[in-house]
Amino acid sequence: MPIPRKSRQTPQLSALRRASGLNQTEFWRKIGITQSCGSRYEAGERRLPPPVAYLIDLIYVRGIDITKLHGDDMPILHYLQQHQSELYARLRQNMASARQIIE
């Protein structure tokens, strides 16, 4: 089955990248993706694999610094998101407040 030239995620990816204030190289490097591959995702020439979409969500939507995560943290994070969403939201809000105080 051919991949559609334009996907529904194209405007979302480009808008998210622009909102982050990063160019394509900077944006995609944080995820371990080359600029040329990231450009293809943004243009809808390639489908975004679920693991890449998850990393984008963690880094750019949820604001998680994945360089500070340990392998054992991921199941905990997933569990909190799925089963303790209110606690997870409060923890995220507390961390955002703490970051603002530090900055």
C-alpha positions as CSV (number, residue, x, y, z in Angstrom):
1,M,0.0,0.0,0.0
2,P,1.6,3.3,-1.0
3,I,2.1,6.0,1.6
4,P,0.0,9.1,1.0
5,R,2.0,12.2,-0.1
6,K,0.4,14.3,2.6
7,S,-0.6,12.9,6.0
8,R,-2.9,14.4,8.6
9,Q,0.1,14.8,11.0
10,T,2.1,17.1,8.7
11,P,0.6,20.4,9.8
12,Q,0.8,19.3,13.5
13,L,4.5,18.3,13.2
14,S,5.5,21.5,11.4
15,A,3.5,23.7,13.8
16,L,4.9,21.9,16.9
17,R,8.5,22.4,15.6
18,R,7.9,26.0,14.8
19,A,6.3,26.6,18.2
20,S,9.4,25.0,19.9
21,G,11.5,27.7,18.2
22,L,13.9,25.1,16.7
23,N,14.9,24.5,13.2
24,Q,14.5,21.0,11.7
25,T,18.0,19.9,12.6
26,E,17.7,20.9,16.3
27,F,14.2,19.6,16.6
28,W,14.8,16.1,15.2
29,R,18.3,15.7,16.7
30,K,16.7,15.5,20.2
31,I,14.8,12.4,19.0
32,G,17.8,10.9,17.2
33,I,16.4,11.5,13.8
34,T,18.3,13.2,10.9
35,Q,17.0,16.5,9.5
36,S,16.3,14.9,6.1
37,C,14.2,12.1,7.7
38,G,12.4,14.6,9.9
39,S,11.7,16.7,6.9
40,R,10.0,13.7,5.2
41,Y,7.8,13.1,8.2
42,E,6.8,16.8,8.2
43,A,6.1,16.7,4.5
44,G,4.0,13.6,4.9
45,E,6.3,11.6,2.6
46,R,6.9,9.0,5.4
47,R,4.6,7.8,8.1
48,L,5.7,8.7,11.6
49,P,6.5,5.4,13.5
50,P,4.7,5.1,16.9
51,P,8.0,5.1,18.9
52,V,9.0,8.4,17.2
53,A,5.5,9.8,17.9
54,Y,5.9,8.8,21.5
55,L,9.3,10.5,21.8
56,I,7.8,13.7,20.3
57,D,5.0,13.6,22.8
58,L,7.4,13.1,25.7
59,I,9.9,15.8,24.7
60,Y,7.9,18.5,23.0
61,V,4.3,18.1,24.3
62,R,5.0,16.9,27.9
63,G,8.3,18.7,28.3
64,I,10.2,15.7,29.6
65,D,14.0,15.7,29.4
66,I,14.6,12.2,28.2
67,T,18.3,12.5,28.8
68,K,17.6,12.3,32.5
69,L,15.4,9.3,32.4
70,H,16.6,5.8,33.4
71,G,15.3,2.7,31.7
72,D,13.4,1.8,34.9
73,D,11.5,5.1,34.7
74,M,9.6,4.4,31.5
75,P,7.3,1.7,32.9
76,I,6.6,4.0,35.9
77,L,5.8,6.9,33.6
78,H,3.5,4.8,31.4
79,Y,1.7,3.4,34.5
80,L,1.1,6.9,35.9
81,Q,-0.2,8.2,32.6
82,Q,-2.6,5.3,32.2
83,H,-3.7,4.6,35.7
84,Q,-3.0,7.7,37.9
85,S,-3.6,10.5,35.4
86,E,-4.6,13.0,38.0
87,L,-1.5,12.3,40.1
88,Y,0.6,12.5,36.9
89,A,-0.9,15.8,35.9
90,R,-0.2,17.2,39.4
91,L,3.4,16.0,39.3
92,R,3.9,17.6,35.9
93,Q,2.4,20.9,37.1
94,N,4.6,20.9,40.2
95,M,7.7,20.2,38.0
96,A,6.7,23.1,35.7
97,S,6.4,25.4,38.6
98,A,9.8,24.3,40.0
99,R,11.4,24.9,36.6
100,Q,10.0,28.4,36.5
101,I,11.4,29.2,40.0
102,I,14.9,27.9,39.0
103,E,14.9,29.8,35.7
